[in-house]
Amino acid sequence: MIKNFDIDTNWIFTFCKTCWDFKKFIFESNINFDESEPTNGKCFSCKNIQRINFSEVKDYYLNLNNKNN
């Protein structure tokens, strides 16, 4: 899966600690993947609020992108 960080979005797939699975998380505003402070996101499945660190998410997706190229 190639993630394009130039497109504005307010959701990502990441690991939910309640569902214990990768789920869609929704945020109140568009995501800034260069933000170093964790931000609250809501799991689309269980509605749990979880703190997400976008810079870690970006590093994860960049690593996947590099392996898929």
N, C-alpha and C positions, 0 to 999 in steps of 0.2 A: 504494500500500500504506500503510495507516494503522497506525502502531505505537502501541500502548497501553503507556505506561511504568508504569502502576499494577498490571499483572499480573506476578507473579513468574515468572521464566523463567531457565533456565541455558544457553540457546543463542541465537545470532543468526546471520543471514546477513551475511557481510562478505567482503572480498577476501582470498583466499589468495595469498600471494606465491610459493608453490611450484606450486600448480595453475594460477596465473595466470587465475583465474576467481572469481566469487562462490560461496562454499560455506558450509555450515553449520558453525559452531564451537561446541563444547561446553565448558562451564566446570565446575569442581568444585563451585561453589555458585551460588546465585541471583545475578544480575547487579545491581549497584548502578550505575545510569547516571549518578549524580552523582559517582562516584569519579573522581578526576583522575589517579591513578597507573595505568599500564598493567598489565594482568593477563594471565596465560598462558591461552590457549585452544587446544584441539586441533581441527584440521580433521577433519571427519567422513570426508572422502574419502581424503586422503593421510596422515592421522595426524600431520602436522607440528605442532609447538608454535609458536605465534606470539603475540607481545605485542599486545594490543588495548587501545586507549584508549577507555573507555566514554563519556566526556564528548564525544569527537569523534563517536562513533556516534550519540549522542543528538542532537547538533546536526544531523547529516546527516538523520536520520529526521524531526526537527521541521521542517526545511526542506522535505522531501518532503511532509509532512502539510499544511503551509501552501500549497504549490502545488496540492495536490489538493482543497483546500476551496473 
